[in-house]
Amino acid sequence: MNNIPKYVIGIMSGTSLDGVDICYVKFEYTDSYRFDILKATTFKYEEGWKSKLKNAFTADTVSLEKLDIEYGAYLAKLINRFISENGIGKVDFIASHGHTIFHKPEEGYTLQIGNGQVMANTTQQKVVYDFRTQDVALGGQGAPLVPIGDELLFGEYAYCLNLGGFVNVSFRNNGKRIAFDICPVNIVLNHYVRKVGLEYDDKGKLAALGEVYQPLFDALNGLEYYRLPHPKSLGYEWIVEVVIPLIDSYQLKIEDILCTFTEHVAFQISKVVRQKAQLLVTGGGAFNTFLMDRIGFYLAKKIVLPSPELIDFKEALVFAFLGLLRVDNLVNCLQSVTGASKDHSSGSICEPMNNLN
């Protein structure tokens, strides 16, 4: 990248189905990369889309191919609305994470829907998407992908922790950036709080009313995943097949489930993050006061949070950055993070094929 500013729209849809995060970012480079989030918003999913994306896990191949196109058109519609509502002029390209349906890198596959060509045609913009497939083909986990942004945009922090559908962490070890998924968080908490008619547990208030049920706490901490070395990553399949059945086997009150799982998350984080290190915490879970208090308890420190904008949109920002590196054919996937056979520049690029105007 030369020192000419680039204007990029980054898009992120997380496994917790909170909505689609879109941010418009200005990137500059002289001796290092600098960014400025110019506009950002979250479009909440309608119930119909929540149901489609949640149930896609069990869909057949033809239905998934159809959903890939339909979801690409849906994202493009949101992008066009975002551009119009914010009076955005210059866009060099769009970078989209898509929405993860399957992620089993140990079996050689991962799937994020949101057809890039449909998005390019509908928005009349270059689109970079499908960032994970190449890494899995190279023997990697295809995740986490955010650590290249942690390395080049947030290098002043010893640890970068994101509390989204899953908790993932990134840090330097022996001169190399490593990262992995620590455990689930919002994807599980939201599953249970929906049983009492809520979208999420605001500030962890329900969890704070419960008690830790020690047998479940011990069983969760005893899961095999936590004994595996990195690189490693988690997918929705593991939640459905392992975590939910385990929790449901104890037949606890919702408050006690939330409290116990929150304690589990905080405990697992404490096994990875050193107590006195400078820590950047982002993702929706950063607004869960009860969770943050429990993390602080285990780390013996008060957690200082960045701006709400960075908490909410760091992942969308970093996918914009991944797209920037891909367009410049620079490394955006690190072997030390994913376990791939080499560092590489990942992502498919689509140019608009027709002029819709």
Buried (B, 14 or more C-beta within 10 A) or exposed (E): BEEEBBBBBBBBBBBBBBBBBBBBBBBBBEEEBEBEBEBBBBBEBEEEBBEBBBEBBEBEEEEBEEBBBBBBBBBBBBBBEBBEEBEBEEBBBBBBBBBBBBBBBEEEBBBBBBBBBBBBBBBBBBBBBBBBBBBBBBBBBBBBBBBBBBBBBBBEBBBBBBBBBBBBBBBBEEEEBBBBBBBBBBBBBBBBBEEEEBEBBEBBBBBBBBEBBEEBBEBBBEBEBBEEEBBBBBBBBBBEEBBBEBBEEEEBEBBBBBBBBBBBBBBBBBEBBEEEEEBBBBBBBBBBBBBBBBBEEBBEBEBEBBEEEBBBBBBBBBBBBBBBBBBEEEBBBBBBBBBBEEBBBBBBBBEBEEEEE
